[in-house]
Amino acid sequence: MSTPVSAELRPYSGSDPDKYKAAITVVIEQGQPIYGDLSPAERQAVLEAAIAAIRAALPDLQAPATITTQDVTTA
């Protein structure tokens, strides 16, 4: 099972994405194991909402985003 763990955006202007203005990273870390964790769907929703909010805050910049997942195995 893949669990979303982080999102990264690199906002830039112009036509060269390698000339980005910042690297913005949003990370979801697990809380105390006794209380459980967010489901993969909840994690995905949180990261997508963060991406949307960051893009809305930077309307004059292009902000491609990537979401990183981590494979989780249970024994």
mmCIF file as gemmi writes it, N, C-alpha and C atoms, coordinates in Angstrom:
data_model
loop_
_atom_site.group_PDB
_atom_site.id
_atom_site.type_symbol
_atom_site.label_atom_id
_atom_site.label_alt_id
_atom_site.label_comp_id
_atom_site.label_asym_id
_atom_site.label_entity_id
_atom_site.label_seq_id
_atom_site.pdbx_PDB_ins_code
_atom_site.Cartn_x
_atom_site.Cartn_y
_atom_site.Cartn_z
_atom_site.occupancy
_atom_site.B_iso_or_equiv
_atom_site.pdbx_formal_charge
_atom_site.auth_seq_id
_atom_site.auth_asym_id
_atom_site.pdbx_PDB_model_num
ATOM 1 N N . MET Axp A 1 ? 0.85 -1.165 0 1 0 ? 1 A 1
ATOM 2 C CA . MET Axp A 1 ? 0 0 0 1 0 ? 1 A 1
ATOM 3 C C . MET Axp A 1 ? 0.9 1.233 0 1 0 ? 1 A 1
ATOM 4 N N . SER Axp A 2 ? 0.576 2.21 -0.818 1 0 ? 2 A 1
ATOM 5 C CA . SER Axp A 2 ? 1.312 3.466 -0.852 1 0 ? 2 A 1
ATOM 6 C C . SER Axp A 2 ? 0.589 4.512 -0.024 1 0 ? 2 A 1
ATOM 7 N N . THR Axp A 3 ? 1.345 5.204 0.803 1 0 ? 3 A 1
ATOM 8 C CA . THR Axp A 3 ? 0.785 6.235 1.661 1 0 ? 3 A 1
ATOM 9 C C . THR Axp A 3 ? 1.41 7.577 1.304 1 0 ? 3 A 1
ATOM 10 N N . PRO Axp A 4 ? 0.61 8.594 0.96 1 0 ? 4 A 1
ATOM 11 C CA . PRO Axp A 4 ? 1.155 9.916 0.682 1 0 ? 4 A 1
ATOM 12 C C . PRO Axp A 4 ? 1.833 10.491 1.929 1 0 ? 4 A 1
ATOM 13 N N . VAL Axp A 5 ? 3.06 10.997 1.764 1 0 ? 5 A 1
ATOM 14 C CA . VAL Axp A 5 ? 3.786 11.522 2.911 1 0 ? 5 A 1
ATOM 15 C C . VAL Axp A 5 ? 4.211 12.977 2.758 1 0 ? 5 A 1
ATOM 16 N N . SER Axp A 6 ? 4.342 13.476 1.52 1 0 ? 6 A 1
ATOM 17 C CA . SER Axp A 6 ? 4.78 14.862 1.365 1 0 ? 6 A 1
ATOM 18 C C . SER Axp A 6 ? 4.402 15.399 -0.006 1 0 ? 6 A 1
ATOM 19 N N . ALA Axp A 7 ? 4.433 16.72 -0.09 1 0 ? 7 A 1
ATOM 20 C CA . ALA Axp A 7 ? 4.218 17.41 -1.361 1 0 ? 7 A 1
ATOM 21 C C . ALA Axp A 7 ? 5.296 18.473 -1.488 1 0 ? 7 A 1
ATOM 22 N N . GLU Axp A 8 ? 5.721 18.72 -2.71 1 0 ? 8 A 1
ATOM 23 C CA . GLU Axp A 8 ? 6.72 19.757 -2.945 1 0 ? 8 A 1
ATOM 24 C C . GLU Axp A 8 ? 6.288 20.611 -4.124 1 0 ? 8 A 1
ATOM 25 N N . LEU Axp A 9 ? 6.449 21.906 -3.96 1 0 ? 9 A 1
ATOM 26 C CA . LEU Axp A 9 ? 6.178 22.859 -5.032 1 0 ? 9 A 1
ATOM 27 C C . LEU Axp A 9 ? 7.427 23.705 -5.228 1 0 ? 9 A 1
ATOM 28 N N . ARG Axp A 10 ? 7.694 24.084 -6.469 1 0 ? 10 A 1
ATOM 29 C CA . ARG Axp A 10 ? 8.81 24.969 -6.79 1 0 ? 10 A 1
ATOM 30 C C . ARG Axp A 10 ? 8.289 26.082 -7.703 1 0 ? 10 A 1
ATOM 31 N N . PRO Axp A 11 ? 7.722 27.123 -7.091 1 0 ? 11 A 1
ATOM 32 C CA . PRO Axp A 11 ? 7.126 28.203 -7.88 1 0 ? 11 A 1
ATOM 33 C C . PRO Axp A 11 ? 8.18 28.973 -8.672 1 0 ? 11 A 1
ATOM 34 N N . TYR Axp A 12 ? 7.8 29.315 -9.907 1 0 ? 12 A 1
ATOM 35 C CA . TYR Axp A 12 ? 8.693 30.086 -10.768 1 0 ? 12 A 1
ATOM 36 C C . TYR Axp A 12 ? 7.875 30.985 -11.684 1 0 ? 12 A 1
ATOM 37 N N . SER Axp A 13 ? 8.544 31.961 -12.265 1 0 ? 13 A 1
ATOM 38 C CA . SER Axp A 13 ? 7.919 32.812 -13.282 1 0 ? 13 A 1
ATOM 39 C C . SER Axp A 13 ? 8.733 32.656 -14.556 1 0 ? 13 A 1
ATOM 40 N N . GLY Axp A 14 ? 8.159 33.045 -15.655 1 0 ? 14 A 1
ATOM 41 C CA . GLY Axp A 14 ? 8.873 32.913 -16.917 1 0 ? 14 A 1
ATOM 42 C C . GLY Axp A 14 ? 8.713 31.523 -17.494 1 0 ? 14 A 1
ATOM 43 N N . SER Axp A 15 ? 9.686 31.127 -18.309 1 0 ? 15 A 1
ATOM 44 C CA . SER Axp A 15 ? 9.564 29.857 -19.015 1 0 ? 15 A 1
ATOM 45 C C . SER Axp A 15 ? 10.554 28.796 -18.55 1 0 ? 15 A 1
ATOM 46 N N . ASP Axp A 16 ? 11.392 29.11 -17.565 1 0 ? 16 A 1
ATOM 47 C CA . ASP Axp A 16 ? 12.396 28.151 -17.121 1 0 ? 16 A 1
ATOM 48 C C . ASP Axp A 16 ? 12.099 27.654 -15.709 1 0 ? 16 A 1
ATOM 49 N N . PRO Axp A 17 ? 11.558 26.426 -15.588 1 0 ? 17 A 1
ATOM 50 C CA . PRO Axp A 17 ? 11.222 25.906 -14.256 1 0 ? 17 A 1
ATOM 51 C C . PRO Axp A 17 ? 12.448 25.657 -13.375 1 0 ? 17 A 1
ATOM 52 N N . ASP Axp A 18 ? 13.642 25.637 -13.963 1 0 ? 18 A 1
ATOM 53 C CA . ASP Axp A 18 ? 14.852 25.459 -13.152 1 0 ? 18 A 1
ATOM 54 C C . ASP Axp A 18 ? 15.224 26.734 -12.396 1 0 ? 18 A 1
ATOM 55 N N . LYS Axp A 19 ? 14.578 27.832 -12.727 1 0 ? 19 A 1
ATOM 56 C CA . LYS Axp A 19 ? 14.839 29.097 -12.03 1 0 ? 19 A 1
ATOM 57 C C . LYS Axp A 19 ? 13.712 29.37 -11.039 1 0 ? 19 A 1
ATOM 58 N N . TYR Axp A 20 ? 13.494 28.426 -10.147 1 0 ? 20 A 1
ATOM 59 C CA . TYR Axp A 20 ? 12.406 28.555 -9.185 1 0 ? 20 A 1
ATOM 60 C C . TYR Axp A 20 ? 12.796 29.501 -8.052 1 0 ? 20 A 1
ATOM 61 N N . LYS Axp A 21 ? 11.784 30.1 -7.465 1 0 ? 21 A 1
ATOM 62 C CA . LYS Axp A 21 ? 11.983 31.124 -6.43 1 0 ? 21 A 1
ATOM 63 C C . LYS Axp A 21 ? 12.089 30.533 -5.028 1 0 ? 21 A 1
ATOM 64 N N . ALA Axp A 22 ? 11.558 29.35 -4.828 1 0 ? 22 A 1
ATOM 65 C CA . ALA Axp A 22 ? 11.592 28.699 -3.514 1 0 ? 22 A 1
ATOM 66 C C . ALA Axp A 22 ? 11.251 27.233 -3.694 1 0 ? 22 A 1
ATOM 67 N N . ALA Axp A 23 ? 11.646 26.431 -2.741 1 0 ? 23 A 1
ATOM 68 C CA . ALA Axp A 23 ? 11.205 25.043 -2.674 1 0 ? 23 A 1
ATOM 69 C C . ALA Axp A 23 ? 10.329 24.942 -1.426 1 0 ? 23 A 1
ATOM 70 N N . ILE Axp A 24 ? 9.052 24.643 -1.648 1 0 ? 24 A 1
ATOM 71 C CA . ILE Axp A 24 ? 8.09 24.571 -0.557 1 0 ? 24 A 1
ATOM 72 C C . ILE Axp A 24 ? 7.733 23.104 -0.351 1 0 ? 24 A 1
ATOM 73 N N . THR Axp A 25 ? 7.948 22.622 0.85 1 0 ? 25 A 1
ATOM 74 C CA . THR Axp A 25 ? 7.676 21.222 1.155 1 0 ? 25 A 1
ATOM 75 C C . THR Axp A 25 ? 6.67 21.133 2.301 1 0 ? 25 A 1
ATOM 76 N N . VAL Axp A 26 ? 5.669 20.294 2.11 1 0 ? 26 A 1
ATOM 77 C CA . VAL Axp A 26 ? 4.679 20.013 3.145 1 0 ? 26 A 1
ATOM 78 C C . VAL Axp A 26 ? 4.829 18.532 3.48 1 0 ? 26 A 1
ATOM 79 N N . VAL Axp A 27 ? 5.065 18.232 4.763 1 0 ? 27 A 1
ATOM 80 C CA . VAL Axp A 27 ? 5.294 16.85 5.186 1 0 ? 27 A 1
ATOM 81 C C . VAL Axp A 27 ? 4.255 16.469 6.236 1 0 ? 27 A 1
ATOM 82 N N . ILE Axp A 28 ? 3.711 15.286 6.085 1 0 ? 28 A 1
ATOM 83 C CA . ILE Axp A 28 ? 2.809 14.734 7.098 1 0 ? 28 A 1
ATOM 84 C C . ILE Axp A 28 ? 3.583 13.646 7.829 1 0 ? 28 A 1
ATOM 85 N N . GLU Axp A 29 ? 3.773 13.843 9.117 1 0 ? 29 A 1
ATOM 86 C CA . GLU Axp A 29 ? 4.429 12.84 9.947 1 0 ? 29 A 1
ATOM 87 C C . GLU Axp A 29 ? 3.382 12.161 10.8 1 0 ? 29 A 1
ATOM 88 N N . GLN Axp A 30 ? 3.609 10.89 11.07 1 0 ? 30 A 1
ATOM 89 C CA . GLN Axp A 30 ? 2.679 10.154 11.921 1 0 ? 30 A 1
ATOM 90 C C . GLN Axp A 30 ? 2.768 10.676 13.345 1 0 ? 30 A 1
ATOM 91 N N . GLY Axp A 31 ? 1.625 10.763 13.985 1 0 ? 31 A 1
ATOM 92 C CA . GLY Axp A 31 ? 1.575 11.166 15.381 1 0 ? 31 A 1
ATOM 93 C C . GLY Axp A 31 ? 1.955 10.002 16.285 1 0 ? 31 A 1
ATOM 94 N N . GLN Axp A 32 ? 1.446 10.003 17.458 1 0 ? 32 A 1
ATOM 95 C CA . GLN Axp A 32 ? 1.731 8.927 18.395 1 0 ? 32 A 1
ATOM 96 C C . GLN Axp A 32 ? 1.01 7.659 17.938 1 0 ? 32 A 1
ATOM 97 N N . PRO Axp A 33 ? 1.744 6.573 17.757 1 0 ? 33 A 1
ATOM 98 C CA . PRO Axp A 33 ? 1.148 5.347 17.215 1 0 ? 33 A 1
ATOM 99 C C . PRO Axp A 33 ? -0.089 4.851 17.956 1 0 ? 33 A 1
ATOM 100 N N . ILE Axp A 34 ? -0.176 5.108 19.242 1 0 ? 34 A 1
ATOM 101 C CA . ILE Axp A 34 ? -1.326 4.645 20.02 1 0 ? 34 A 1
ATOM 102 C C . ILE Axp A 34 ? -2.633 5.262 19.518 1 0 ? 34 A 1
ATOM 103 N N . TYR Axp A 35 ? -2.551 6.442 18.893 1 0 ? 35 A 1
ATOM 104 C CA . TYR Axp A 35 ? -3.751 7.126 18.413 1 0 ? 35 A 1
ATOM 105 C C . TYR Axp A 35 ? -4.06 6.842 16.954 1 0 ? 35 A 1
ATOM 106 N N . GLY Axp A 36 ? -3.245 6.05 16.294 1 0 ? 36 A 1
ATOM 107 C CA . GLY Axp A 36 ? -3.481 5.739 14.894 1 0 ? 36 A 1
ATOM 108 C C . GLY Axp A 36 ? -2.881 6.804 13.983 1 0 ? 36 A 1
ATOM 109 N N . ASP Axp A 37 ? -3.234 6.747 12.728 1 0 ? 37 A 1
ATOM 110 C CA . ASP Axp A 37 ? -2.689 7.637 11.706 1 0 ? 37 A 1
ATOM 111 C C . ASP Axp A 37 ? -3.824 8.068 10.789 1 0 ? 37 A 1
ATOM 112 N N . LEU Axp A 38 ? -3.562 9.084 9.999 1 0 ? 38 A 1
ATOM 113 C CA . LEU Axp A 38 ? -4.51 9.452 8.964 1 0 ? 38 A 1
ATOM 114 C C . LEU Axp A 38 ? -4.534 8.343 7.914 1 0 ? 38 A 1
ATOM 115 N N . SER Axp A 39 ? -5.677 8.139 7.307 1 0 ? 39 A 1
ATOM 116 C CA . SER Axp A 39 ? -5.765 7.146 6.239 1 0 ? 39 A 1
ATOM 117 C C . SER Axp A 39 ? -5.039 7.694 5 1 0 ? 39 A 1
ATOM 118 N N . PRO Axp A 40 ? -4.661 6.827 4.059 1 0 ? 40 A 1
ATOM 119 C CA . PRO Axp A 40 ? -4.047 7.322 2.832 1 0 ? 40 A 1
ATOM 120 C C . PRO Axp A 40 ? -4.92 8.351 2.103 1 0 ? 40 A 1
ATOM 121 N N . ALA Axp A 41 ? -6.234 8.138 2.102 1 0 ? 41 A 1
ATOM 122 C CA . ALA Axp A 41 ? -7.14 9.09 1.449 1 0 ? 41 A 1
ATOM 123 C C . ALA Axp A 41 ? -7.134 10.44 2.162 1 0 ? 41 A 1
ATOM 124 N N . GLU Axp A 42 ? -7.099 10.415 3.501 1 0 ? 42 A 1
ATOM 125 C CA . GLU Axp A 42 ? -7.038 11.671 4.263 1 0 ? 42 A 1
ATOM 126 C C . GLU Axp A 42 ? -5.727 12.398 4.015 1 0 ? 42 A 1
ATOM 127 N N . ARG Axp A 43 ? -4.628 11.653 3.973 1 0 ? 43 A 1
ATOM 128 C CA . ARG Axp A 43 ? -3.327 12.263 3.692 1 0 ? 43 A 1
ATOM 129 C C . ARG Axp A 43 ? -3.321 12.909 2.307 1 0 ? 43 A 1
ATOM 130 N N . GLN Axp A 44 ? -3.855 12.198 1.321 1 0 ? 44 A 1
ATOM 131 C CA . GLN Axp A 44 ? -3.918 12.722 -0.05 1 0 ? 44 A 1
ATOM 132 C C . GLN Axp A 44 ? -4.738 14.008 -0.072 1 0 ? 44 A 1
ATOM 133 N N . ALA Axp A 45 ? -5.879 14.013 0.614 1 0 ? 45 A 1
ATOM 134 C CA . ALA Axp A 45 ? -6.738 15.194 0.645 1 0 ? 45 A 1
ATOM 135 C C . ALA Axp A 45 ? -6.036 16.382 1.292 1 0 ? 45 A 1
ATOM 136 N N . VAL Axp A 46 ? -5.305 16.14 2.382 1 0 ? 46 A 1
ATOM 137 C CA . VAL Axp A 46 ? -4.581 17.224 3.062 1 0 ? 46 A 1
ATOM 138 C C . VAL Axp A 46 ? -3.516 17.806 2.141 1 0 ? 46 A 1
ATOM 139 N N . LEU Axp A 47 ? -2.751 16.943 1.48 1 0 ? 47 A 1
ATOM 140 C CA . LEU Axp A 47 ? -1.69 17.43 0.594 1 0 ? 47 A 1
ATOM 141 C C . LEU Axp A 47 ? -2.261 18.175 -0.608 1 0 ? 47 A 1
ATOM 142 N N . GLU Axp A 48 ? -3.343 17.678 -1.179 1 0 ? 48 A 1
ATOM 143 C CA . GLU Axp A 48 ? -3.974 18.368 -2.306 1 0 ? 48 A 1
ATOM 144 C C . GLU Axp A 48 ? -4.509 19.736 -1.88 1 0 ? 48 A 1
ATOM 145 N N . ALA Axp A 49 ? -5.067 19.819 -0.677 1 0 ? 49 A 1
ATOM 146 C CA . ALA Axp A 49 ? -5.56 21.108 -0.172 1 0 ? 49 A 1
ATOM 147 C C . ALA Axp A 49 ? -4.399 22.077 0.065 1 0 ? 49 A 1
ATOM 148 N N . ALA Axp A 50 ? -3.283 21.572 0.574 1 0 ? 50 A 1
ATOM 149 C CA . ALA Axp A 50 ? -2.108 22.43 0.785 1 0 ? 50 A 1
ATOM 150 C C . ALA Axp A 50 ? -1.578 22.952 -0.541 1 0 ? 50 A 1
ATOM 151 N N . ILE Axp A 51 ? -1.519 22.092 -1.547 1 0 ? 51 A 1
ATOM 152 C CA . ILE Axp A 51 ? -1.065 22.517 -2.876 1 0 ? 51 A 1
ATOM 153 C C . ILE Axp A 51 ? -1.987 23.6 -3.422 1 0 ? 51 A 1
ATOM 154 N N . ALA Axp A 52 ? -3.285 23.393 -3.323 1 0 ? 52 A 1
ATOM 155 C CA . ALA Axp A 52 ? -4.252 24.378 -3.827 1 0 ? 52 A 1
ATOM 156 C C . ALA Axp A 52 ? -4.102 25.715 -3.105 1 0 ? 52 A 1
ATOM 157 N N . ALA Axp A 53 ? -3.913 25.673 -1.791 1 0 ? 53 A 1
ATOM 158 C CA . ALA Axp A 53 ? -3.77 26.91 -1.013 1 0 ? 53 A 1
ATOM 159 C C . ALA Axp A 53 ? -2.493 27.651 -1.384 1 0 ? 53 A 1
ATOM 160 N N . ILE Axp A 54 ? -1.406 26.922 -1.57 1 0 ? 54 A 1
ATOM 161 C CA . ILE Axp A 54 ? -0.14 27.564 -1.948 1 0 ? 54 A 1
ATOM 162 C C . ILE Axp A 54 ? -0.253 28.184 -3.327 1 0 ? 54 A 1
ATOM 163 N N . ARG Axp A 55 ? -0.853 27.47 -4.253 1 0 ? 55 A 1
ATOM 164 C CA . ARG Axp A 55 ? -1.039 28.027 -5.604 1 0 ? 55 A 1
ATOM 165 C C . ARG Axp A 55 ? -1.929 29.268 -5.562 1 0 ? 55 A 1
ATOM 166 N N . ALA Axp A 56 ? -2.957 29.238 -4.729 1 0 ? 56 A 1
ATOM 167 C CA . ALA Axp A 56 ? -3.847 30.402 -4.612 1 0 ? 56 A 1
ATOM 168 C C . ALA Axp A 56 ? -3.115 31.601 -4.023 1 0 ? 56 A 1
ATOM 169 N N . ALA Axp A 57 ? -2.162 31.344 -3.133 1 0 ? 57 A 1
ATOM 170 C CA . ALA Axp A 57 ? -1.405 32.427 -2.501 1 0 ? 57 A 1
ATOM 171 C C . ALA Axp A 57 ? -0.37 33.03 -3.449 1 0 ? 57 A 1
ATOM 172 N N . LEU Axp A 58 ? -0.037 32.315 -4.504 1 0 ? 58 A 1
ATOM 173 C CA . LEU Axp A 58 ? 0.98 32.767 -5.462 1 0 ? 58 A 1
ATOM 174 C C . LEU Axp A 58 ? 0.401 32.797 -6.876 1 0 ? 58 A 1
ATOM 175 N N . PRO Axp A 59 ? -0.627 33.608 -7.1 1 0 ? 59 A 1
ATOM 176 C CA . PRO Axp A 59 ? -1.336 33.551 -8.383 1 0 ? 59 A 1
ATOM 177 C C . PRO Axp A 59 ? -0.495 33.98 -9.588 1 0 ? 59 A 1
ATOM 178 N N . ASP Axp A 60 ? 0.563 34.74 -9.38 1 0 ? 60 A 1
ATOM 179 C CA . ASP Axp A 60 ? 1.373 35.207 -10.504 1 0 ? 60 A 1
ATOM 180 C C . ASP Axp A 60 ? 2.502 34.256 -10.865 1 0 ? 60 A 1
ATOM 181 N N . LEU Axp A 61 ? 2.613 33.148 -10.156 1 0 ? 61 A 1
ATOM 182 C CA . LEU Axp A 61 ? 3.693 32.196 -10.41 1 0 ? 61 A 1
ATOM 183 C C . LEU Axp A 61 ? 3.137 30.848 -10.842 1 0 ? 61 A 1
ATOM 184 N N . GLN Axp A 62 ? 3.905 30.146 -11.638 1 0 ? 62 A 1
ATOM 185 C CA . GLN Axp A 62 ? 3.568 28.764 -11.949 1 0 ? 62 A 1
ATOM 186 C C . GLN Axp A 62 ? 4.116 27.916 -10.813 1 0 ? 62 A 1
ATOM 187 N N . ALA Axp A 63 ? 3.356 26.921 -10.376 1 0 ? 63 A 1
ATOM 188 C CA . ALA Axp A 63 ? 3.789 26.124 -9.23 1 0 ? 63 A 1
ATOM 189 C C . ALA Axp A 63 ? 3.499 24.644 -9.459 1 0 ? 63 A 1
ATOM 190 N N . PRO Axp A 64 ? 4.344 23.992 -10.263 1 0 ? 64 A 1
ATOM 191 C CA . PRO Axp A 64 ? 4.144 22.55 -10.423 1 0 ? 64 A 1
ATOM 192 C C . PRO Axp A 64 ? 4.364 21.86 -9.083 1 0 ? 64 A 1
ATOM 193 N N . ALA Axp A 65 ? 3.64 20.779 -8.872 1 0 ? 65 A 1
ATOM 194 C CA . ALA Axp A 65 ? 3.717 20.09 -7.579 1 0 ? 65 A 1
ATOM 195 C C . ALA Axp A 65 ? 3.91 18.598 -7.784 1 0 ? 65 A 1
ATOM 196 N N . THR Axp A 66 ? 4.565 17.992 -6.817 1 0 ? 66 A 1
ATOM 197 C CA . THR Axp A 66 ? 4.685 16.536 -6.784 1 0 ? 66 A 1
ATOM 198 C C . THR Axp A 66 ? 4.275 16.06 -5.395 1 0 ? 66 A 1
ATOM 199 N N . ILE Axp A 67 ? 3.602 14.925 -5.368 1 0 ? 67 A 1
ATOM 200 C CA . ILE Axp A 67 ? 3.255 14.27 -4.104 1 0 ? 67 A 1
ATOM 201 C C . ILE Axp A 67 ? 4.074 12.997 -4.03 1 0 ? 67 A 1
ATOM 202 N N . THR Axp A 68 ? 4.78 12.82 -2.928 1 0 ? 68 A 1
ATOM 203 C CA . THR Axp A 68 ? 5.617 11.656 -2.716 1 0 ? 68 A 1
ATOM 204 C C . THR Axp A 68 ? 4.866 10.652 -1.839 1 0 ? 68 A 1
ATOM 205 N N . THR Axp A 69 ? 4.936 9.397 -2.217 1 0 ? 69 A 1
ATOM 206 C CA . THR Axp A 69 ? 4.316 8.343 -1.42 1 0 ? 69 A 1
ATOM 207 C C . THR Axp A 69 ? 5.391 7.418 -0.871 1 0 ? 69 A 1
ATOM 208 N N . GLN Axp A 70 ? 5.022 6.708 0.149 1 0 ? 70 A 1
ATOM 209 C CA . GLN Axp A 70 ? 5.918 5.739 0.766 1 0 ? 70 A 1
ATOM 210 C C . GLN Axp A 70 ? 5.182 4.406 0.802 1 0 ? 70 A 1
ATOM 211 N N . ASP Axp A 71 ? 5.855 3.363 0.359 1 0 ? 71 A 1
ATOM 212 C CA . ASP Axp A 71 ? 5.231 2.04 0.406 1 0 ? 71 A 1
ATOM 213 C C . ASP Axp A 71 ? 5.24 1.531 1.84 1 0 ? 71 A 1
ATOM 214 N N . VAL Axp A 72 ? 4.081 1.091 2.28 1 0 ? 72 A 1
ATOM 215 C CA . VAL Axp A 72 ? 3.931 0.59 3.644 1 0 ? 72 A 1
ATOM 216 C C . VAL Axp A 72 ? 3.557 -0.877 3.546 1 0 ? 72 A 1
ATOM 217 N N . THR Axp A 73 ? 4.31 -1.698 4.254 1 0 ? 73 A 1
ATOM 218 C CA . THR Axp A 73 ? 3.981 -3.128 4.285 1 0 ? 73 A 1
ATOM 219 C C . THR Axp A 73 ? 3.633 -3.517 5.711 1 0 ? 73 A 1
ATOM 220 N N . THR Axp A 74 ? 2.718 -4.421 5.819 1 0 ? 74 A 1
ATOM 221 C CA . THR Axp A 74 ? 2.349 -4.916 7.137 1 0 ? 74 A 1
ATOM 222 C C . THR Axp A 74 ? 2.684 -6.388 7.212 1 0 ? 74 A 1
ATOM 223 N N . ALA Axp A 75 ? 3.149 -6.799 8.346 1 0 ? 75 A 1
ATOM 224 C CA . ALA Axp A 75 ? 3.544 -8.211 8.505 1 0 ? 75 A 1
ATOM 225 C C . ALA Axp A 75 ? 2.458 -8.992 9.182 1 0 ? 75 A 1
